[in-house]
Amino acid sequence: MTTPWGEVELTRFPEDPRDRLRAWDASDAYLLRHLAEEKVPLTGAVVVVGDRWGALATALAAHHPTQITDSFLSQEATRANLARAGVEPGAVQLLTTQDPPPEHVDVLLVRVPKSLALLEDQLLRLAPAVHAGTVVVGTGMVKEIHTSTLQLFERVLGPTRTSPAHQKARLIFCTPDPALRRPANPWPYAYALPDGIGPASGRTVVNHAGVFCADRLDIGTRFLLRHLPGPGAARVVDLGCGNGVVGTAVALADPSAEVLFVDESFQAVASAEATYKANGVPGHAEFRVGDGLAGVAPGSVDLVLNNPPFHSHQATTDATAWRMFTGAKRALRPGGELWVIGNRHLGYHVKLKRLFGNCELVASDPKFVVLRAVRKD
């Protein structure tokens, strides 16, 4: 990526030479050009929120920014890109959305996330650190910035306007108003599950901002909850756990099961832990933020339950699902099972049969299928 301060080499994480998706886009470049052309002072406390693969943090590393992200993969990409650029360890502070936010912000740079709820939560958490002199600039592709996005900046921080579009990207300029009465932060949000979905019926779900379907049970998970395997698996993984309702349902049905909740989202794993604890489940559970099943010992798992995403930010891709499936096969013991819920049109049965040598249809409706693959060797 060419920046006003030179070129930086960037990759996504995990690095894959076959991946043709870039680690930056026009909105990153537009923001950096604006900072240079307008001579925005970067000598104070610079905070970068939602930096997807570390493009902004790497380009601005000389100014010792603080990066805040919800994504483990984004954070690992940032570490790798900083190292590749020769940045000294510690020059950029890496925080997650679950860490206490900085107490003082002079320049706030916001890469607009896909989730408006996550943006709301982060702006409300950072608002006390913003002062009248803080420079606030958001960035995103035109299709990512809506009237509701601008209204949110205005409601939480102060008067907001946008730039002309350039290469399908747009900037957001916000002038902080210290006298503004901002709303209370509604996150995390909790609600009771409906009846008719097995052991989790009527139970409490806790969602931090940005978690998929944070204010209701999505129809895919609802369908999977009605068709979960019976008790008996000693070690179960809720892979891509989201708010943890699937793993919690397993633990409620079989308190003797050891359940591992895994997601690459810090918000999701915090939600899963809160959901599990809110329901007083007596069993044993572990909560882990990471890249799928990396770090889980081979042949150590009896059952993996998975509702894989088919988007990476705005890009449609099956790369994440494939990594999840291959990781599950490695982690499962011989005879262990992977259960997958997915939209019918995604064709996961083809991938599972190629990888495992088998795939059984457990249940289906006009929109979803539940598939079962068994590790044979």
N, C-alpha and C positions, 0 to 999 in steps of 0.2 A: 504494500500500500504506500503510495506517495503522499507524504505530508509536507506542510510548509517547512518542516525542520529536517527533511530527508526521508529516505525510504526505510520502511520496517517490514521484515518478513514475518508473516503471521500464518498460523495454522489453527484448525479446530482441534478439539480433543474428544476422543483419542485420535491421534494423527493417523490418517489413512491415505496413502498416495492415490488410491482409486477415487477418493471423494472429490467431486468437482465443485462442491459448494465452497465459496470463499469464506474467510474468517472476518470479513468486514463488508460494508456496503456503502452506497452513495451517501447515506445519512451520516455515517461516521466521518467520511471525508469532508462533507459540507460543514459539519460542526467544527472540525479542526481548522478549516480555511477561515471560517468566521472568527475564531479566536485570534488567529494571526493577523488577519486583515483589519480587525477592529482594535488590535493591540490590547486585548483584554488582559489586565494584570493577573498573573498567575503566581504571585509571590506569597499569597496568603494560603489559607486552608482550602485546598481544591478537593471536592468530593465528586466521584463519578458513580452514578447509579445505573444499574442495568446494562453494563458494558458486556456485550454478549460473548465475545471471545477474547477480550483484552485489547482490542485495537486502540481504544481511547487511552487506557492506562499505560500501554506500552509507548504510544506516541508522546504522552505527556509525562513520562517517567522522570525527566529531569526536574520536574516541579513537585515531585514527591506527593502525588495524589493519594487519596484513599478511595479504594474501589469497594462498592457494596453490591453483592449479587445474591440471587436466590439459587444459583445453579452451581453444583459441584463441578460439572464439566467445564463451565465457563471459567471458574476459578482455576482449575488445573490448566486450561488453555492459557490463561493469563500468566501463570507461573512459567510455563514453557516458553511463551513468547517473550517475556521479560528476560529470561535466561539467554535466549537466542540473541536478543539485542544487546547482551552484555551489561544489563542493569544489575547493580549490586543488590544482593538480597536485603530486604527490609526497606529499600528505597520507595517502594509502593506498599502501602498498608492494605491488606486484603481482609475485608470483613464480609460476613454473611448477613442476610436479612434478619437473622435471629440474634445477632450481636447488638449490644448497645450502640446507638448511632453516635457520631461525633458531636461534641458539645458546641462547636463553633464552625461555621461554614462561610467562607468568603466567595467561593465560586462553586456553584452547584450545576453539574452537567448531568442531564437525565436522558438516557436512551429509553424511549417510550416502550414499555413492555406490551405484550399481547393482552395481558390481563389488566383491565381498568382497576380492579380491586387491589391488585398488587401495587399499582401506581398510587392509589389513594392511601394505602397503608404506609408506604415509604415516604410520601410527601408529608403526611401527618406526623410521622416519627421524626422527620428532619426539620419540620417547621420551627420548633423552639430554637434551633441552632442557626436559623437564617435571620439576618438583620437587614436594616434598610439599605445598606450598601452592598449586600450580596448580589453578585451577578448570577442570574438563573437562566440557563439556556437548555431547552429540550431539543431532541432531534428524533426523527423517525422517517420512514417512507410515507408518502402521501396517504397510502391506503391504511396506514396504522394510526394516523392522527385524525380524530373525529371532533365534532363539536363538543361531545362529552369530555374528551381529553382536555380541551382548552378550558371548559367550564370547571373542571376539577382543579387545574392549576389556579384559576381565578378564585375559587372558593376557599382553597387552602392557603395560598401564598399571597395573591394580589393580582392586579391588572395584568392581562395576558393578551398577546397578539402573535401573529405568525408571520413568517417570511414568505416571499414568493417561492414557488416550487423550483427545484433545480435537480435535474436528472431523477425526477420522481421522488425527491426527498424534500423535506421541509424542516425549518427550525421553529422553535417556540421561544418567545421572549417573555419573561415574567418579571414584573417589578414588585419586589416584596413590600407588603404593607404591614408593619409591626402592630398597627392598631386593629387589624382585621380579627374578627371573632370567628375563629375556625371551628368546624364541627368536631365532636368527640370521635375518636377512632372506634369504628364498630367491630374491628377485628381483634381477636378471633371470634368466630360466629359459631354458635351451637344450635342444633335442632334435634328433634326426635325422629327416628326412622319410622317408616310406615309398617303396618302389619303385613303378614303374608310373605315374608322374605326369610324365613327360617330363624335360626338362633339369634340373629341381630334384630328381629322385629321389636319395634318400640324402644330400642336402645338409643343412647345419645351419641351424636357425631359432633366432633369439634373440628372446625376448619380455620386455618390461618389464611390470610389473603393470598390469592394467586393459585390456590389449589383447585384442580379441575372440579367443576360443578360444586362450588363451595357453599351454595345456599340451598341445595337440594340433592337428592340421590339420583345420579344419572341412570338412564334406562339400561345401559349395558351392565353396570354393576348390579342393578336390581335383578336382572336376568341371571347373572352368575350366582348371586346369593341364593337363588331358588334351586340351583343345580350343583351345589358344592359336593365334593366327595365326602363319604362318611368318615367317622373317626378312625384312628388307627395309625396315622403317620406320626412318627416320633419327632421329626424335625421338619417344619414347614416354612416356606419362604413366601411372603407377600411381596412379589417383585414389581416395582413401580407402584408402591403401596398407596400413594395419594393420601387420603385422610385415614387410611388404615382400617376401613370398615370390613374388608374381606378377611384380613388376618384376625381381627377381633372376633368376627363370626366363627372362625375356625377355633379360636381359643375358648369361646363360650361353649361350643359343641363338645370340645375335648380338652378340658383343663390340663391333662397330662402332656399335651403337645407343646413342644418348644417352638415358638414362632419368631422368625426373623423378619422385620419390616425394613425394606430397602427402597430408597428412591434417590434420585440425583438432586431433588429439590429440598433445600433446607426447610422451607415452609411445610412441605408435605410430611417430612419425617417428624417435625414438631407436632403437626396435626395428628399423625398416627399415634404418637405417644400420648397426646392429650385424650384422644378417643379411647384408647386402651385403658388408661387410668380412670377416665370418667365412668367406665362401666364396671370397675372393681373386679376385673377378671383375675381369678386366683392363680393362673398358670404363669409360666416363665416366658418372657419376651425380651428381644434385643432390637434396638432401633439404630439403623446405620445409614448415613448419607454416603453415597458412593456411586461408582460406575457399574451399575447392575450387580452381578455376582462376583466381580473381581475381588479377590481377597478371601472368598469363601473356599474352604478346602475342597478339592475334588472328591467326589463320591461321598459327601457328608450329609446330603439332604435327601429326604424321602418324598417330598411333594413341593412343587413350585406352582403358585397361582399367579397368573399374569394377565393384565389388560394393557397391552403395549400401546404407546402413542404412535401415531403415524404422521406427526408433524415435528419438525425441528424449527421452532419459532414460526416463520411464515412459509417455510419450505415443506412440501409433502415428500416424505421419504420413508422407506421401510428399513433403513440402516439401523435404527434403534431397536426395532423389533427383532431383526436378525441377530444383533449382538446379544439381546436378552435370551433368545432361543439357544444360541450356541453356548452362552454362559450357563444356562440351565442344564443343558446336557452334560457339561463338564462337572457341575456341582452335584448332580444327582447320582445316587448309588445305582448299581444295576437293579433293575426292577422299579426304580423310582419313577415318578410321573410328573409331567408338565401339563397343567390344565390352562388353556388359553381362551379368553373371551374376545371376540372381535367382530367387526362388521362383515357380513357375508361376502361383500365385493372385494375384500382385501386378499382373499385367497391364501390365508395362512396355512390351510391344510396341505398345500403344495410344498411350502417351505418345510413344514414339520415332517412330512413324509420323506423328503429328501434328506433331512438331517438325522431323523431318528429311525428311518426305515419303516415307520408305521404312523398312523394317525386315525383316531376313531372319533366320530361325531357323537358327542354325548347328548346334546340338546340343540334345538334350533327354533327360531321363529322367523317371520318375514325379514327381520333386520339383522339379527345376531346369530352366531353359532358359538357353542362351547365345544372345544376340541381337547382331546386327550392323547398325549404321546408318551410312550414308555421307553426308558433307556434299557436296551436289551443286553449291552455288554459292559 
